Amino acid sequence: MVNELVTELPQSRLKYLRMELVRAGVDGFIIPRADEFLGEYVPASGERLAWLTGFTGSAGLAIVLADRAAVFTDGRYTTQLAQQTDPALWERRHITEEPPVAWLKEHAAGKRIGYDPWLHPQAALDRLAASGATLVPLPANPLDAIWTDRPAAPTAPAEPWPEEFAGRSAAEKREAIAAELREAGQNAVVLADAHSVAWLLNMRGGDLDYTPLALAFALLRDDASVTLFMDPAKAGPSLRKALGNAVTIEPRASLPAALAALKGKIVRLDPEATPVWFAETLRKADAEIAKASDPVRHPRACKSEAERNGARAAHHRDARAMARFLAWFAREARKGGLTEMAAADRLLAFRRAEDRFRAESFPAIAGAGEHGAIIHYRATEATNRVIQPDESFLLDSGAQYLDGTTDITRTLWTGPGAPPAELRTRYTLVLRGMIALAATRFPEGVAGPHLDAIARRPLWEAGLDYDHGTGHGVGAFLSVHEGPAAFSRNAASIPLREGMILSDEPGFYLPGAYGIRIENLLLVRADAGARGPKRWLHFETLTLVPFERALIDAEALDRAERAWIDAYHARILVEVAPGLDGATADWIRAACAPL
């Protein structure tokens, strides 16, 4: 009966978790969105936050006390949080405006608050400790004790990623990072970010639905040898051959012994990206911990020439799929009867027809009318609604191709009538901001937070804004959200470097009415034409999909903005249109005609 209640009723899940906390001798417990790899996306077995609270967003944290509980998320998900959680059980908080540390300070100062040391990096715990609560590591996660139907961990095979796409061999990468360790006087580094492991070893997998990862930890030593910690059964002959003799594969159960063998050694750990379990275990082994950033993050973000070319090729394929979809949508949407989920499924079908397609890079956000104002809306059977004639439709989607990752947002008008003047005005403000960032040239050393305001300025001048970052990094057949660089006021000031790929996606959202977002991906490149003592950079636009002409107020654009749009559309006609025929070719010629 207990197991049935825990499975069926949200209030019983909270009740039985509190009972487990009493048994553990703590006054509360922290439940992050992350699993032990601390990534944005987690397998079904790691969806603890969603199971307990009902909230399925990709960013969040919950805190449970004996007499109250709260869930925190950012501006992308506040509407979704309100829809998916029970206000009788959960206080809903904006993670930036009402951070967890402030909530703990108000409600739990002096209390013993438990946490799972596999699910938190040291830096996050340090921030929470400022609340005055006593943070207590628990040997077992009390939530797992009541999650009786928890899915099994994924067991998808790991595969080598061809060097023709990576641009460098895994041996070259291992030696380059090992040389950095030697120069710093460090004996080894723990790589807890599965993306870093994937990049270092030119390895991909299928443990997540939208990110081609094999979830694994790795220990890289200063002699360039690696121990890869994952189920050995996931590594077939092709991967073992590609990894070579310098890489050994051990099960996760071997981690404690491997860390104990580092006694007296200097081991590098990223306090922002490594579960605190590793630091605790290394201290017990009398190893010296060197706190420093993951040495793979920057090399991974700065794409090789092969990865840049792969991104270009992937975006050309994606542009063809998008053009076929948009031509189809222009015909079908105004008829009525088309649903949000049907539209997303149709786009997926067009993408599947393209060479080297592997999966979506995230669940498509297909929001008609008022659903577009939910920044990270995801249609379900319960919310899926018909797309009406004469309304806006926001479509944010992307794909994983074997040679690159895409992410694109277009806000569309279904027609057949003309859009309201207010919608056109605000769409054009968003478009102007997107263009302003894409056209920016800047000196080396400038970081993403320095450029965020450029995309917001047209909206700010009209007294408007949006509650999310302007852009995020994108991987090479890896995560659609990749650090360390981002266009965001809240991001770390990581200088942009040649080879980084970032999104450019300003927006505006009117709750209950509509949402606007326009997104292209940008590649950071050296600016050969710049003069002066400093090295300058600029952006190459990778995305090649027309904008919604019905929503552009051409009179509100200045001469440079109109010229940018016309040049962009002319480029699409040269690079994308020749691969299209029939109705799609007719549509794209009309969509790309000069303003």
N, C-alpha and C positions, 0 to 999 in steps of 0.2 A: 504493500500500500504506500509506503514512504517513497519508493522508487517511482511509482506511478504519479504521485503528487509532484515530485521534483521535476519529472519530465513534462507534466501537463500545465502546471500553474506557475506563472512568474512569481507570485507572492510566496509560494512554497519554496521556490529556489532560494529566495532571499532568507526565508526562515531557516532552512536547513544549513545554509552557509553560515548564518550567525551561530547556530549550534556547533558547527565545526570550529568556529573562532573561539568559542568558550573552551572547547577541548584543547585548542592550541595555546591557550593562555594569553590571547591578545584581545585588544579592545576594538580592533578594526582590521580591514584588509584592503589593499590596493590592487585593482584589476586593470592592467593596461590593455590596449588593443593588440600589442605585439605578441609574437611567440618568442622562442629562445633565439631566433635569428634577428630579432628586433626590426624586421622589415615592415613596410607599409601593408603588403598583402600577406595573408597567412592562409595555410591550408585549413580545411574544415576542422581538423583536430586541434587547431590553435584558436578557434573563434570563441574564446571564453567570454569576452565582453558581450558579444551578440547573444550567446546562450543565456547569460544571466539577466541582461537588461532588455533585450529585444532590439537594441540599436545596432544597425549593420554598417554604419559608415566606416571609412578606412582610417579615421583618426579619432582617438578618444581615450578616455580613462574613467574608471569608476572607483569610488571610495565607499566602503560599507562600514558603518559603525553600528553599535547595538541599537540605537534609537533613530537613526536617520541614514540616508544614503544619497549620493549625488553622482551624476554623470556629466562629464565635461567633453566638449568638442569645439572645433573652430567654426568660423563664419560660414564655411562651405556647407555645414551639416546642421546648423541650429534648427532649421525648419524640419528636417528629417528627424532629428532627435525628439522634437516635440510630438511628431506623429507616431513614433515607434515606441516610446516609453510611457509607462503609467505614472501620471503625476502624483498618485496616491502612494507610490513606492519610491519614486526617484525625483530629487531636485535636479533641474536641468540648468547647466551653467555654460557660459561662453568661456572657453579655456584661456583666452587672452585677457578679457575684461574682468573675469572672476576666476583667477587661476587656482589650481588645486592647493597650492601652498597656503594661500590666504584662507581657503575654506577649512583646511586642517588647523590652521592657527586659531580660527574662531571656534571650532567645534571639537578639536582633539589635542590641543596643547597639553603636554604632560602625559598623554595616553600612549599605550603600547600599540603600534600599528604594524601589522604583519605585511610581509611582501615575499614574493617568490624570487629568489636571487637569480633565476634563469631568465626572468622577464624584464629586468631593469638594468640599465647601464649605471655606472657609478655617478656620472654627472647628474642624471635625473634624480637619483636618491639624495645627492648633496643639496639639490634645490628644494626638495621636499623636507629635508631635515631642518631647514630654516624655519619651519612652522612651529618648532618647539615640541613636536611629537617625537617619541622614541621609536625609531624604525627597527623592526625585528625580523631578521631573515628566518623563514620557515623551511624546515627540511623537506616538506611535501606541500604541494599546493592544495589548500583545503577545498577549493572549488572542484578540483578533479575528483575528490572523494564523493561528491554528490552528483557529478555529471555521469550518470550511469550508462547512458547510451552514446558516449563520446566516440566519434569516428576514429578509425585507426590512422596512424601516421601514413603519409603517402609513400609509395614504393616504386615510383616511376623510374625507368632506367636513365642513367646519365650517359651522355653522348659527347664525343669530341666536336668542337666547333671548328670548321676548316680554317687553316691558316690563310687561305686566299681571302677570307672575309675578315679575319682578325688583323692581318697585316704584320704580325710578329709571332714567332713561335713561343710556346709556353716556356721553353728553356731560356730564351732570351729575356722574357719577362721575369722569370724566377731569378736569374742572375742580376738583372737591373735592381730589383728590390733588395736582394741579398747584399749587393754592393752598398746600398743606402744604409742597411743595418751595420755593416762593417765600419762604414765611415762614422756612424754615430756611436760605435763601441757597444752595440747591442748584439746579443747572441741569437735571438729569435724574436718572432712576432706572432701573436695569436690573431688570426683572421676569423672574426666571428660573423662578418657580413657575408652572406652567401653570394652576393653580387661580386664582391672582391675575389672570392674563391673562384667563381666562374670565369672572371676576367683573367686572373693569374694563370689558370690551368687550361684556358681555351676549352671550357667545358660548359655544356648546357644540359637542361633536363626538363622534366614535366611534372614537378612536384606541386606547382601552382597553376591555376587555370589561365592566367594572363601574362605571367612572367616566366620565361623559359629557364627556370632554375632547378638545379639539383641541390636540395638543402643540405649543406655540409659545413663543417668547420675545418680549418686548416692550420697547421703549425709550420711556418717557414723559418728555416735556420739560416745562419750567416754563410753556410757553404752552399746555399741554393737548394738544399734538399727539402722535401715537404712530406709531412704526414697528413693525409686527407682522412678526416673522421666522418664516415658515413657507412651505411650498410654495404659491405663488400659485394653483396649480391646485385647491387644496382650498377656495378661497373662491369660491362661486358668486355670481350676481347679487344674490340676496336678502341675503347677508351684506355684500357690498360696499355695497349701498344703505343697510343699517342702520348700518354703520360711518361712512359719510360721508367727506367730503373731508379731514378732519383726521387720518384714519388711513390710512397707506400700508402696503402689503404687499410685503415683500421676501423672497427665498429666504434660507435659513440661510447660504449662501455669502457674503451681503452683510454679515454681522456684523462681520468684521474692519475693513472700510472704514468702517462706521458708527461703530464705537468709535474708530477713528483720527481721525474728524472731531470728536471731543470734546476734542481737545487744548486744554489750558488751562481746561477746564470742571470744575465740581465735580459729581461723579457719585455718587449714592447707591447703595450695595450692601449687601445683607443678608449678613453673613459666615456665617450659619447656613443660608442657603437659596439661595446662588448658587455655581455651580461656580467654582473658583479660576481657571479659564481667563479669566474676564471681568476679574478684578483684574489678572492678569498682562498681559493685552492692553491694558488702560487705562493701566497704568504705563508700558508701552512707548510709548504715545501721549502721554505727559506730561499725562495728565488727573489731577486731584486726586480721590482716593477718600474719600467720606464714609461711614464704617461706621455703619449704622443699620438697624433692622428694616424689613422689607418694609412699606411704608405701606398696603398693601391688606389685610394679614392681619386687623387688628382690624375695619375696616369690613365685611369679608367675613363675619366671625364674628357680628357683631351684625346679625341679620336685620331687613330692612325689614318694615313691617306687611304688605305683600303677601306676602313670603316666609314670615312667620309664619302667615298665613292659608292659604298653600299647603301648609305643613307640616301644619296641622290637617286640611285636606281630604285630603291624601295618607294621613295616618294613619287617617282614617275608612275610606277605601277598603281600606287594608291590613288594618284590623281585620275587615272583612267577609271578605276572603280568608282570614285566619287562622281566623276562626270556622268557615268552611266546611271548612277543612282539619282543625281540631281535632275537629269533630263527626264527620268521616269517619274520622279516626285512632282515635277512641274506639271505633268499631265494628270497624275492620279490624285494629288491632294485636293484639288479644287472640286473633284467629283463628290467628295464626302464618302465616309465609310472606312477610310484608311485609319488604322490605329497606330499608336506609338510603337508598340512592339512589332507590328507587321512592317513598319517602316525600317526599324532597326534590323529586323531579320532580312529584309530585302538588301540592305547595304552589305550585310555580312555575306550574303550569297554572291554579290558582285565581287567582293574581295576574295572570296574563296576561289573564284575563277582565275585569279591572277597567279602567275608563277611565283614560287617560293613563299606563298602565304602559309603561315603556321597557326595563327590564332588571333583573336582580338587582343589588343594591348591593355584593355580594361573593359568593364561592362559599358556598353553604349549608353550615353545620357540622351534620351530622346523625349524632350518635354514640349508638349503643345500648350500654347496659351499660358495659363497661370502656372502650369508645371515647369515651364522654362525658368521661372523665378526661384525654383528650388535648385540651388547651385550644383549639387551633385545628385540630382533626381535620378531614380532608376525605376522604370515602369515595372509593375508587377501585375499579376492577374487581377488583383484587387483594385489597382489604380489605373490600369491601362485604359485610356479613353480614345475616342474617335478624334482625329485631327479634322477640325472644321474648316470650311472655306473661309477666307478672309480673316486669318489669324496668324500669329507668328509661331514658328516651330524652331526650337533650339536643338541642334544635333551635335554632340561632342563625342567623338569616337576615334578609334585608332586600331592599328594592326601590327602584328609581329610577323615580319618577313624574315627569312633566313639571313638576309644581309642588312636588315635595318628595322627600326621601330618608328611608327608614325603616330601622330596625335593631331587631330584637326577639329576645329569647331566652326560651324557656320550657322547663322541665324537666318531663317528663311521666311518668306511671306507666301502663304498658300494661294491667295487670289481667289477669284478673278478680279475683285475690286481693288481699288487703290488703298494702301495702308494709311492709318491715321497720321496726321502731321507730327504729333508728339513722338510716335514710334520712329518715324523717319529721322527726326531731329536727333533723338538719342542714339539710334543706330549709327548715324554719321559721326557723332561725337566719339563713340567707341572705336569706329573705323579710323578716325583721325589719330587717336591715341596709339592704335596698333601700328599705323604707318610711321608715326613719329619715332617710336622705339626702333622699328625695323630699319629706318634710314639713318640712325645715329652712328656717328663716328666718334671714337673716344680713345684717350691715351691708355697704354698698358698700365695696369695697376688699379683701374676703375673696377668696382665690384657691382654685383647685381642690385643691392639696395640703393646704390647711387643712381641707378637708371630707372628704378620703379616709377618715380614721379613723372618721368617723361610721358609714359603712357596714360597717366591719370590727368595730366594738365587740361586737356579739352573738357573733360568732365568736371574737374574742379572749377574751371571758369564758369560753368553753368550751375555750380552748387551741388554737384552730384559726385558719387564715389562708388566703390564696390568693396565688399568685405572678403577679399582673398588676395593672394599674391598675384602679380602680373605674369609670372612665368616660372617654370621649373626646368631642371635639367632632364635630358632624355638619354637613355642608354643605347648601345649598339647591339640589337637583338638581346636586350636585357630589359630593365625596368623602364616603364614609361615615365616614372618619377625618379630621377637620379640626382644625388648630390655630387659635389658640395655646393655648387653655385645655384643661385635662384634670383629672379627679379622679385624681391619682396622686402618690405620694410622690416620684417621680423627675421629675415635670414641673416646668417653670418656674413661678414664682409669678406667674401672670398673673391679675389680678383679674377675677372674673366680672362681665359687663356685661349689661344688659338686651338681650334679643334673641338671646343665645347659646343654642344647642341642644347638650346633652350627653347622653351615655348614663349610666345608673345601673345597673351590672351586677356586683354582688358574686357570689362563687361559692365552691364548695368542691370539691376533687378528690381522690379516693382512687384512686391508680394501680392498675390491674388490676381495679377494681371498678365505679366509677361516677363521674360528674361532675354537679355541680349548678351552674347559673347561671340567674339571673333578671334580665331586662333590660327596662327601659322608657326611653324618651327623654324628657328634661325640657327645657322652655323657661324661661329665666331671665326673670322679670317683676318690675316694680316692685311693692313691697308698699304699697298705698295705705292699709292699715289700721294701719301701724306708727306709733308715736309716738316723739318724742325728736329730738335735733338731727341725727342721722345719717339718710341715706337707706337704706332697707332693701329687700332683694330676697327673692323666694321662687321656687319652681318650679311651673310648670304641667305636669302630666303629659300628654304627647301620645299615648302608646301606650294603646290601649283593647282589651286582650285579657285574658280571665280567667286567674287563676292555677290551678294544679293542685290541686283540692280534696282529692284523695286523699292528697296529701303534706303538707297543712297540719295541724299539731298545734294546734288552736284553744285547747287548755288552756294552751299555752305562750305565748300572746299576752296582752298586757295590754289593758285596756279601750280605750285610744286606738288601738292597732294593729288590734284587731278592728273598731273604728269606721271606721278608714281603709280597710280592705279592703272592708267592706260598702258604704261610700260609693262606692268605686271601681267595684265591681261594679254598683251601682245606676246609676251614670253610664253604664256600658256598655249596660245595658238601655234607657236613654233614648236614647242617641246612636247605637248600632250595631244593636241588635236589630230596630228597625222596618224595616231594609233586608234582613232575612233572612226565609226562610220554610221550611216543612216541617220536616225533621229537624234542620236547623241551628238554627231558632228554638227548637225543643224543647230541644236541647242547651244553648243559651246561657242559657235561663231556668233550667235546673237548675244550670249552672255558676256563675251569678251570684246564686243564692239566698243570703239572709243566712246568715252562719256560725252 
